[in-house]
Structures are given as C-alpha cells and as structure tokens.
C-alpha cells in the first residue's frame, strides 16, 4: 500500500525487471529527469567497459603488456600522490613504501630480490620485464593501495607503508586460494616494454597509416 496525499491509499504492484528491460526503459526515458540521466550514464559506462575488455582480450601478449604497463604508469602517479598526502615525504621513505608493496605481493621478496631473480641489468626496471598477468597483479596492488590510503586517511609514512604491505599480502593470499601462479613464479619476458614499443611503432610506420606523433 502507498499513501497518496494525506489520507488516500492505493495498492500497487511491484515489478522485477531484467537488466535488459531496465536498459530499454532508461534509454527511452527523459534525460532531464535525474534518475534517467543517472541510469543512462551507468549503462554508457558499463557498455564502454565491455567494449574495452573485448578489445583487450583480442590483443596479443606484447600489446597486452603495453596497455597494462601504461595503466600502471598512471596509477603509480596517483599512488605516489596518495602516499605523499599520507606522510611519505623523503626519497628514503618512498623507497621503503614501494618495497613494502612488492614484499607483500611477492612473499617477502624485495625489489632487489625480484630484480636479481629476473636477471636484469642495473638500469633495467622490473615492471618493464613482466608479462601481462604479472603486470595486472601489480596494477591491482597499486590501485587498491591508492584507494585504501584515501579511505583510511593514513597520516604517517609508517601507516602508509604498512597499508601497502597489507593490501599486497591480501592479494597474494587470494591468488594462493584461487590456485593461480604466484608472481615470482611467472616467466620473465625476453623483450622489455621499450623494445616492444619500438617494434610496434615501426610496424605502424611501415603500414603507412598516419600516426598522431607525425602531426
């Protein structure tokens, strides 16, 4: 029963709609109404996510690495900002903060340990020598730590560092529970991200398609 005005009551029927039915109603509704505008925005975002996921799944391994590595660069900037707001100020504090995340995700292995396991040169970065699966695990570590620091309003370098470790450790535990390969046991690609980038640019140039970087 619903009340109409101050006294009148009327029985109404509740309807359970499918997702597709909701989509049709929202898309054909008046966008000037807030609830319709919100619904249209929601479905637009979800559709775009599905499109991006479909395109990503069609990429070969090298291009998947390029995409995820690019995302990590952006998220690392956000993480650095969140860490700085939490009190991670000096270079030494930030190095400790970053190392904690790797140790949590890699079962106690430090940045130096991972670097050695991958047999990398002094100036080579471990993120540039990860396959797409390992990169995705690290992207999740980075994005979730950034969010956790903001939600918990971490206010010291120690607290931020502990948060980074704990988030990464939980991701590792989830991987163990699911029975997936742990990051330190994933193969190290022979080609770095930089080599793949150069190869892809060369392919585009040879295809004679116009490149934005040529404009």
C-alpha positions as CSV (number, residue, x, y, z in Angstrom):
1,X,0.0,0.0,0.0
2,X,1.1,3.5,-0.7
3,X,-0.3,6.8,0.7
4,X,-1.5,9.4,-1.8
5,X,-1.9,12.8,-0.2
6,X,-2.8,12.8,3.5
7,X,-5.4,10.0,3.6
8,X,-6.0,8.1,0.3
9,X,-4.2,4.8,0.0
10,X,-3.9,2.6,-3.1
11,X,-2.4,-0.8,-3.7
12,X,0.3,-1.0,-6.3
13,X,2.2,-4.0,-7.9
14,X,6.0,-4.3,-7.6
15,X,7.7,-5.5,-10.8
16,X,11.1,-7.2,-11.0
17,X,12.7,-6.2,-14.3
18,X,15.5,-7.8,-16.2
19,X,18.7,-5.9,-16.8
20,X,17.8,-5.5,-20.5
21,X,14.3,-4.2,-19.6
22,X,15.9,-1.6,-17.3
23,X,18.2,-0.6,-20.1
24,X,15.3,-0.1,-22.6
25,X,13.3,2.0,-20.1
26,X,16.3,4.2,-19.2
27,X,17.4,4.7,-22.8
28,X,13.9,5.8,-23.8
29,X,13.3,7.9,-20.7
30,X,13.5,11.7,-20.3
31,X,17.2,12.6,-19.6
32,X,16.1,15.8,-17.9
33,X,14.9,13.6,-15.0
34,X,17.8,12.9,-12.6
35,X,17.1,9.2,-12.2
36,X,17.0,8.7,-16.0
37,X,20.2,10.7,-16.5
38,X,22.0,8.6,-13.9
39,X,20.7,5.4,-15.5
40,X,21.9,6.4,-18.9
41,X,25.3,7.3,-17.6
42,X,25.6,4.0,-15.8
43,X,24.8,1.9,-18.9
44,X,27.1,4.1,-21.0
45,X,30.0,3.3,-18.6
46,X,29.2,-0.4,-18.4
47,X,29.0,-0.6,-22.2
48,X,32.3,1.1,-22.6
49,X,33.9,-1.2,-20.1
50,X,32.6,-4.2,-22.0
51,X,34.0,-2.8,-25.3
52,X,37.4,-2.2,-23.7
53,X,37.5,-5.7,-22.2
54,X,36.6,-7.2,-25.5
55,X,39.3,-5.3,-27.4
56,X,41.9,-6.1,-24.7
57,X,41.2,-9.9,-24.9
58,X,41.8,-9.8,-28.6
59,X,45.3,-8.3,-28.2
60,X,48.4,-10.5,-28.4
61,X,50.7,-10.8,-25.3
62,X,53.0,-7.9,-26.3
63,X,50.2,-5.4,-26.8
64,X,48.5,-6.5,-23.5
65,X,51.8,-5.7,-21.8
66,X,51.9,-2.3,-23.4
67,X,48.4,-1.5,-22.3
68,X,48.7,-2.6,-18.7
69,X,52.2,-1.0,-18.3
70,X,50.7,2.3,-19.5
71,X,47.9,2.0,-16.9
72,X,50.5,1.2,-14.2
73,X,52.4,4.4,-15.0
74,X,49.2,6.4,-14.5
75,X,48.2,4.6,-11.3
76,X,51.7,4.9,-9.9
77,X,51.4,8.6,-10.1
78,X,48.1,8.5,-8.2
79,X,49.7,6.2,-5.6
80,X,52.7,8.5,-5.2
81,X,50.3,11.4,-4.6
82,X,48.2,9.4,-2.1
83,X,51.4,8.3,-0.3
84,X,52.7,11.9,-0.1
85,X,49.4,13.1,1.3
86,X,49.7,10.3,3.9
87,X,53.2,11.5,5.0
88,X,55.6,9.6,2.7
89,X,57.8,12.6,2.0
90,X,61.5,11.8,1.6
91,X,63.1,9.6,-1.1
92,X,64.1,7.1,1.5
93,X,60.5,6.9,2.9
94,X,59.1,6.4,-0.6
95,X,61.6,3.6,-1.4
96,X,60.6,1.8,1.8
97,X,57.0,2.3,0.9
98,X,57.4,0.9,-2.6
99,X,59.5,-2.0,-1.4
100,X,56.7,-2.9,1.2
101,X,54.2,-3.4,-1.6
102,X,56.5,-5.8,-3.5
103,X,57.3,-7.7,-0.4
104,X,53.7,-8.2,0.4
105,X,52.8,-9.4,-3.1
106,X,56.0,-11.5,-3.7
107,X,56.1,-13.4,-0.4
108,X,58.8,-11.3,1.2
109,X,61.0,-10.7,-1.8
110,X,62.3,-7.1,-2.0
111,X,62.7,-5.0,-5.2
112,X,66.3,-6.0,-5.2
113,X,65.4,-9.7,-4.9
114,X,62.9,-9.6,-7.7
115,X,65.5,-7.7,-9.9
116,X,68.0,-10.4,-9.3
117,X,65.5,-13.3,-9.9
118,X,64.7,-11.7,-13.3
119,X,68.5,-11.4,-14.0
120,X,68.1,-7.7,-15.0
121,X,70.8,-5.2,-15.6
122,X,71.5,-2.3,-13.2
123,X,69.3,0.2,-15.1
124,X,66.5,-2.1,-16.1
125,X,63.2,-1.8,-14.4
126,X,61.3,-4.9,-13.1
127,X,57.9,-3.6,-14.4
128,X,59.3,-3.4,-17.9
129,X,60.1,-7.2,-17.7
130,X,56.8,-8.5,-16.6
131,X,54.2,-10.5,-18.6
132,X,50.6,-9.2,-18.7
133,X,49.5,-11.5,-15.9
134,X,52.2,-10.2,-13.5
135,X,51.6,-6.7,-14.6
136,X,47.9,-7.0,-13.9
137,X,48.6,-8.3,-10.4
138,X,50.8,-5.3,-9.7
139,X,48.2,-2.9,-11.2
140,X,45.7,-4.3,-8.7
141,X,48.2,-3.9,-5.9
142,X,48.8,-0.3,-6.8
143,X,45.2,0.8,-7.5
144,X,43.8,-0.9,-4.3
145,X,46.6,0.6,-2.1
146,X,45.9,4.1,-3.5
147,X,42.2,3.7,-2.7
148,X,42.9,2.2,0.8
149,X,45.2,5.1,1.7
150,X,42.4,7.6,0.8
151,X,39.6,5.7,2.5
152,X,41.6,5.1,5.8
153,X,43.1,8.6,5.7
154,X,46.5,7.3,6.5
155,X,48.5,10.0,8.3
156,X,52.1,8.8,8.6
157,X,54.8,7.2,6.5
158,X,54.8,4.1,8.7
159,X,51.0,3.7,8.4
160,X,51.1,4.1,4.6
161,X,53.9,1.6,4.3
162,X,52.0,-0.9,6.4
163,X,48.9,-0.4,4.3
164,X,50.8,-1.0,1.1
165,X,52.2,-4.3,2.5
166,X,48.9,-5.5,3.9
167,X,47.0,-4.8,0.7
168,X,49.6,-6.6,-1.4
169,X,49.7,-9.5,1.1
170,X,45.9,-10.0,0.8
171,X,46.1,-10.0,-3.0
172,X,48.8,-12.7,-2.7
173,X,46.6,-14.8,-0.3
174,X,43.7,-14.5,-2.7
175,X,46.0,-15.8,-5.5
176,X,47.0,-18.7,-3.3
177,X,43.4,-19.5,-2.5
178,X,42.5,-19.5,-6.2
179,X,45.4,-21.7,-7.1
180,X,46.9,-19.2,-9.6
181,X,50.6,-18.9,-10.3
182,X,52.3,-16.5,-7.8
183,X,54.0,-13.5,-9.4
184,X,57.6,-14.6,-8.6
185,X,57.0,-17.8,-10.4
186,X,55.7,-16.3,-13.6
187,X,58.1,-16.3,-16.6
188,X,60.2,-13.2,-17.4
189,X,59.7,-12.0,-20.9
190,X,62.8,-11.7,-23.1
191,X,61.8,-8.3,-24.5
192,X,61.4,-5.2,-22.5
193,X,58.4,-2.8,-22.8
194,X,60.7,-0.4,-24.6
195,X,61.7,-2.9,-27.3
196,X,58.1,-3.8,-27.9
197,X,57.1,-0.1,-28.1
198,X,59.8,0.5,-30.8
199,X,58.7,-2.6,-32.7
200,X,55.0,-1.5,-32.7
201,X,55.9,2.0,-33.8
202,X,58.0,0.6,-36.7
203,X,55.0,-1.7,-37.7
204,X,52.7,1.3,-37.8
205,X,55.2,3.4,-39.8
206,X,55.6,0.5,-42.3
207,X,51.8,0.2,-42.7
208,X,51.8,3.8,-43.9
209,X,48.9,4.7,-41.7
210,X,49.1,8.3,-40.4
211,X,50.4,8.5,-36.8
212,X,49.5,11.1,-34.3
213,X,53.1,11.5,-33.4
214,X,53.9,12.5,-37.0
215,X,51.5,15.5,-36.8
